[in-house]
Amino acid sequence: MKCRLCHSDARRSVPVREMMFGTGESFEYFECGRCGCVQLATPPADMSRYYPAEYHSFAEPPSRIGAWRSALRRRRNVAVFTGRDLLGGVLAAVYPYPVAGAANWFRRSSIAPTARVLDVGCGAGLLLRDLAIAGFTNLTGVDPFIAADIDLPSAGRIRKGTLADISGEFDLIMLHHSLEHIPEQRATLARIFELLAPGGWCLIRVPVASSWAWQHYAADWVQLDAPRHYFLHSVGSLRALGEAVGLELDAVVHDSTELQFIGSELYRTNRPLSALDSSYTRAERRRFRARAKQLNAQRRGDQAAFYFRRPVAPM
C-alpha cells in the first residue's frame, strides 16, 4: 500500500471496527512509513449510510430557551470569541464553552465579528449559531450530508454541498474535525488557499496520529472512527500538505481531551461509543482530563489545532 500524500510505503496496517454505532464492520487502515499519516485503505462506495440522521453533528440546537438563559449565553459567547465583556468572562470561567480551546481560535488570528468566516463540514452549524449569538455577521457554512440549506438569520447561510460549491473570499476558513472526513486532501487545501484573502487564516482541528493514543491503543483508538475518517494526519504530514499548496503554518496547539482514554477503553472491551455516559465516575474523568492536559503539554495529545495563514503577496 502506498501513502496517498507522499507516495511512500506503508509501515503497518490494522483492521479497525466501526464502533460509534457499534456495527462492528471491519475496515483496513495503514500507516505511512515516512510521513506517519494513517489512512483508510478502501473507502466504502456509499459513505452517506455512515452518517445517519442521529449523527452527532446534525443535532439541532434547543428550539426554545428562556430569555435570561439566552442573555447569559450571549454574553459568555461574546467573551469566548472576542475577549470582550467582563461578566461574560466570569460566566465562561464558571460555565466553560463546551469545546476545549475555543477561546484561542479567534484571538490568535485576531478575527473580528465583521470578518468573513467559512466553516467547512459544519453539520447543522452549532458553532456558527454561537458565533451569530456573539455578534458575528458574515458567516457561511457548508456540509455535504445535511438535508438542505439552513439560514442563519442576519448572519449568513449553511449550504448543502462541498467546497467546490463555495465562491468569494474569506478572512477565516475553519475545519473543526472535518478534514479527516474528506477524501481529496490536497485538492481541499488548495481550494482553501484560493478562497482565503491574502493574510487570511485557516484553522484546522483534527485527530493526530503522532500521539500517545494511536501508539497505545492502535485499532481501538477512538479517533480512528472507521470508516468516516479517511486520513488521520501526523503533525508532520499536515504541515507538509499545507505548505505544498502555499499555506504557512503559524502554530500547532494540542487540545486533546479525556475522550482519547474513555472512548478507546470502551472499544477495547467491545462497547460502542453510546455507552460513554454510563461508564466512568467523575473522579475517573478528572484523572483522564489531567492526563490529557499532560499529553497536550508534551505535544502527544491525540488531537490538535493547526493555524495556517495565506501569505500576503510581496509588493
Order of alpha helices (4+ residues) and beta strands (2+ residues): beta-beta-beta-alpha-alpha-alpha-beta-alpha-beta-beta-beta-beta-alpha-beta-alpha-beta-alpha-beta-alpha-alpha-beta
